[in-house]
Structures are given as structure tokens and as C-alpha cells.
């Protein structure tokens, strides 16, 4: 297989899924995820060992994935922003049955049908919605085709290791962004190969259920899930990309906002204004230790967000009240422009 490929973000997810041993894809073709489905269909026709199934609607695809995963398949599925309520409903069942799944959520501007342009206004819905019924799901936030490929591998590794659903949050711009991806930099190893159905006794008929009418049985199930969550958070501490150290100015962004923030940071450094960039590539678990260490010498924190403050809300528990924090909002599907970010940061520095 080629070590380097010219891929869109959506295509990089598909290629990384294949190299991670994915054998089934279920989905419904809608804007921003069609490139993923079309790429996998082409690879299926090339005999890559994957079967692609188009469902009659997104919810059907999610529960087709449930059945295939129960039968032992390694499954990828994808939905769009407007399908998030259905996705969260399905993920709750995967949590209850302790079944692995990688679910890509391609986000666009909303609410409702909105438009097909990128936004980050579904972050809190996914971050907290996946915890319904005391469940949980890792939330990974790639920003480029290269990080999409790496995040896809990480998603399959975590899904199969801990038997849980994992969400890849990909905005519409990242899905369409194209670059050369070095796939040789990703190991595509350490993913468990064997999985057994949970339930029943060894040698007996194995039964999987998410219904526990007895209170004590439900409480035991909850305790098992709590123990798994504790183990997960002990082993997985979150991931991030940090560029620049020791600067008094720190920019924080994820997704396509991080791409623009990196370009703005480079422009500021060229202007003799030292600054650093902190990009969380997972929001659950959040890389708390790395973030707090990045704040040690910071006097100005710049949060760049394509929503009405959702990233700022996520960062709030880790940011000291004494730290001067500035927030840049970009709404309606508008990607922050590098020159606008550069001008905004220079103006706030001057005024403060």
C-alpha cells in the first residue's frame, strides 16, 4: 500500500479505517459525508475487504451497525449535524451493550437544516449528550487530513480496547481540506483482534441485552460501566498538538479553526510577537495536564471558536480567573480569516 496519499479529510478517515481493520460501513449519503462513503465504495470495488451499506435513513444505518458489531464486525458509520439526536440514541445502546463503534459526525452550521458550511456549534451536544444514562464516549477533534487519519486509528484502538463508541468530530471544511497524508507515520497496530459477546456463561448461549428490569441488576451494570470509565480515564489522558513554548500569548482552537490559528500565529511571530498554539485533538478525555502546563507563562489567552462560546465553556474549568482571556466567535459557517485573527490579536494587545 502507498505510504503517502493525496486525500481529503473525509477520504483520510476512510483509508485509515481500512488500515485499522474496518470491515463494514453503514451510512446515508448527505452533504459532507458523501466523500467518505464514495471513497469506501471505490475501495470496496478494488477488493479491500470492506462492505459498504447504504441505509434508508441515518438512524437505520446506526442500528445496522449495532447488529454488525454484535456479530463481530469492525464497524465505521457517519452522520451529519442534523442527525446527532439519532446518533446519541444509538450510542447509548452501544454503551449499554459494551460494543465498539467509530462514529464520524460531520458538522455544519445549524440549527435545523442550516447550511452546508462548517461550524462548531454541536460540540457541547456531543460532549455531554454521549453521557446520557451514565454512558460515555471519547470525542476526538482532528483538523487536517493527516490528523483525521491519526484520529481514526486512535478511535478504532479505543473502541476495540474498551468496547465503547468513539466519536470523531469533523467540521465541513476539514472534511474537504486536501493534503498529502503520510500514512507510514501511523502504526495501525495495538488494536485487539478478537472480541466475544458479553453475557451468559462460557459454553452456554451468549446473549447481549441492554434491558435490565431488575434494579439490582441495573445497579451492577452501572457499576461495571463506572469501573470501565475510571480505567479509561486512568489510561487515556487526552491528546493535543502544541506549537511554541514559553510565550505569553497562547491561542487555543480545534478543527479548521486550529488551521487558521496556526497561520495567524506564524504571521504574528513574523511580526516579532511571540505566541504559541494549543490544539486539543481530543475533547474527551480533555488533555488537562498539557493544557495547564501550557498556561504557566501565559498572560493573554485567545480562544478561537466557530460557535457562540462552546470551546470557551469547555476550557473554563482549567483557566485561572486572573488570566486575561479573549474570545473570537465566527458564526453561520464562516471560517475565521487569518488576517482578521492577526488584526484582532494585535488590537487587543494594544488596548490591554
N, C-alpha and C positions, 0 to 999 in steps of 0.2 A: 504494500500500500504506500501511496505517496506520503512523504514526511511533511511536505508543505502543500497547502491547497489555498487557492483564492476563493474565499467563501463569504457570504453574507452571515450576519449573526444567527439568523434562523437556520441557515444551512449548516453552520458550525455546530449547532446543537444536534442536528440530525446525524452528522458524521461522528461526533463524539459519542452519541447514543449507540450507534452501530459498533464502535470500537469498545464500548463498555459492555457489550453482550446483549443489547436490547433485541428482542425477537418479535415484539408486537407494537404497533402504533394504532391508536384509536383517536379519531378526531372528526371534526366537522369543518369544512373549508370556509373560513371567513377571513376578512382582511387581517393582515399582519401575521397570520399563522399559515397561510396558504403556501408560502415559500418552503416552510418546514415539511409540510405534507407532500408537496410536489417533489422535493429533493429525495425524500424517503421512497416515494413511488419509483423514481428513476433508479435508485439503488436496489430496490426490490427486483426490478426488471433485469438488473445486472447480476442477480443471484447472490446478493449479500446476506441471505439468511434471515431476512425480516419480512413480516407480513403486515401490510397496511390495510386498515379497515375504515371506511367512511360510514359514520353513523347518520341516522336521520336527524339528529339534533345533538348538541353538546352533552346534555345530561345522559342520553343513551350511550354515548361514547365512553363516558366516565364509568358507567356501571358495566359496560362490556369489558373495560379494563379491569374492573373488580373481579369478574369471572375468570378472565385470562390469568390474572395474578394468582388467584386461588388455585388454579390448575398448574402453577409453577412457572409461567412465562415471566420474562423480564420486560416490563411494560413502560412505554412513554405515552403520554397524552398531552393535549394542549387545548386551551380555551382562550377566549378574549375577555376584555374587561366586563362586558355586559353579562357574561356567564359566570362571574365569580360566586354569586349565591348558590348556583348549582354545583360549582366546584367545591365549595366549602361543605356542602351537604354530603357529597361523595367522600371527601377527605375524612369526614367524621366516621364514616363506615370503615375506611381503610385503617384509621386509628384503632377503632374498636376491635377489628379482626386481626390487628397486628400484621398487616400486609404492606409490602413495599410498593411504592409508586413514585414516578417522577412526573410531575405536572408542570408544564410551562404555561405561564399566564402572560399573554401579550397584552400590554396595557395601552390604552388610547385615551383621548380626552372624553370625559363624561360630565355629569351622569347621563343615564339613558343611552340612546344610540350615540350621542355626542358627535365626534368626528373621528377620522382615521389617523389623526396626528398624535404625537407622543405626549404623555403626561405621566405624572407620578402620584395621582390622586387616589390610587387603590391600595397604597402601602399599608395604612393602618387597618383597612378592612381585612387584608390577608394576614397581617401580623397578629391581630387579636381574634379574627374570625376563626382561624385554624385551631384556637384553643377552646372552642365550644365543647362542652361535655368533659372538660379537663383533658382534652387531647392536645396535641402539639404537632407542629410541622416546621422543619427548618425552612428559612426563607433566604434564598441566595439572589444576589443582585449584580449580575455581570454588566459590563458597559461596552464591550467591544466583541467582535467575533472570537478573538483569542481567549478572552475571559469567559465567553459563552461556552467554548469547548471545555475549558478547565472546570467551570461550574457544573457542567453536565456530568462529567466524570465524578466530581465530588458528590453530586446529587445521587447518582446510582450507588456509589460506595456507601453513603449514609443510609439510603433507603434499604439496601440489602443487609447491611450490618445490623441495623437497629429495628428492621421490619416496621417501617413507618413511611408515610407520604412526605415527599420533599417538593417544595415549590421553587421554581425558577421564575423570578420576576423580571421580565424583559420588556422595555418600552419599545414603541413602534420604530423609533429611529435606530435603536441598537439592532433591532431585527433586520433592518435594511442596510445598515452600515456594512461595507465590504472591505476586506483586507486579506493579506496573506497570513494564514494561520500555520504556525509551526507545531504540528501535532506530535512531533517527536519529543517535545518538551513535557508531554503528559504521559505518565507511566501506564495508565489504563490497567493497573493491577490492583491487588488488595480488595477486590470485590468478591464476596463469598459466592461460591458457585452452586452450593446445594441449599435447598430450603424445604422444610417439611411443614405440613399443615398443623397449626396449633389446635389442640382439642382432642379429647379421648385419650385412651391409654395405648401404649405401644403394643402392636399386634391386633388391636381392635380397629373397628371402623373409625376413621378420623373425621370429626365433624367440626366445622367452623361456624360460629354464630356470633351475632352482635346483640342478641336479645337475652337479657338476664332479668327475669321477673322477680326472682328472689332477692331481697335486699342484701342479705349477707354475701350472696354470690356476686352481686354487683359491686359491693364494697371491696371484695377480694380482687376483682378485676381492676378496680380503680387503684388499689394499692400496687398491683403489678405495673400499671402504667406509670404511676408516680415514681416507682423504683427505676423504671426504664428511662424516664425523663432525667432523673438525678444522675444516672450513669452517663447518659448522653451529654449533659452539661459538664460533667467532670472530664470527659474525654475530648469533647469538641468545644473549643473556646472562641470560635468565630474567626473569620479571615478578613484581611484588608490589604490594601496597597498604600504605601506611604512613600511620598517623594519629597525630599528635602528634610533636613533635621535642624532643630535648634532655632528656627525662625520665630520671630514674634508675631507673624501673621500666618494663620492657618485657615485654609479653605477646606470645606467638607462638602462632598457631593457623591452621588452614586448614579449608575446608569449613564445615559447620554450626557447628563449634566456634568458628570465627572470628566468626560472627554473635553468638554468646553472649559471646565475649570482648570484642567491641566494646561490647555493652550493659554488661558488667561494668566496662570501662574508663570509660565515661561516668558510671556510678554512683560510681566512685572519684574521678573528677575533681570531681564534685559534693560529695564528702566532703572536698575540699581535699587529695586525694592525687594529684598529677600522675603520669600514666603514659601510655605510648604503646603502639600495637598494630602489630605487623609480621605481615602476612598474605602468605605466599608463594602466588601463583596459578599458579606452575609449580614442580614439584619436580625436573624435569629439562628444561632446564637449571635449576639452582638459582640464584636471584639473589644470588650470593655477595657481590658488591661492595656492593649495597644493604644486605644484612644486616649485614656487618661495619661499615659506616658507622653503622647504627642502634645498634650496640653501644658506640660510642665513649664515651658518657657514662653508660652503664647500670651500676648496681650490683646490681640484682636482676633476674634473667631468669626469667619464668614461662612454662613450656611447657604448653599445654593440649591434651590428646591423648585421642582416643576409641579408644585401643588400649593395649597393655601397654608402651608406650615407643617406638613406631616413629618418631614425629616427633622425639623426643629423640635417637635414633640418627642420624637424617639431619642434625640440627643440630650434633652433637658435633664434627665436624672444624673447624667455624668458631667454636666458643665457647672462649674462653680458660679454662684450668683454674682461674684465680684468680677467675673470675666466679661469684658465688653463684647457683646455678640451682635452681629449684623445679619439680617436675613434678606435674601434675594428671592422673590417669587416670580415665576413665569407660568402663566395660566393659558388655557384654551388650546394647548398643543404647540405652543411656541417654544422652540429650543433656545436657551439663552445664547446671545451673541457674544463672542469673545470680546469685542470692543466695548460692548455695554458693561460687561463684568469688569473689565480693566478700568473703565471710567468710573464706575460705581465705587470700586475699592479705593481708587486714588482720591475721590471726593470725600469718602467717609474718613479716610486717614487724615486728610487736610482739616476737616471740620472738627475732628476729635483731638 
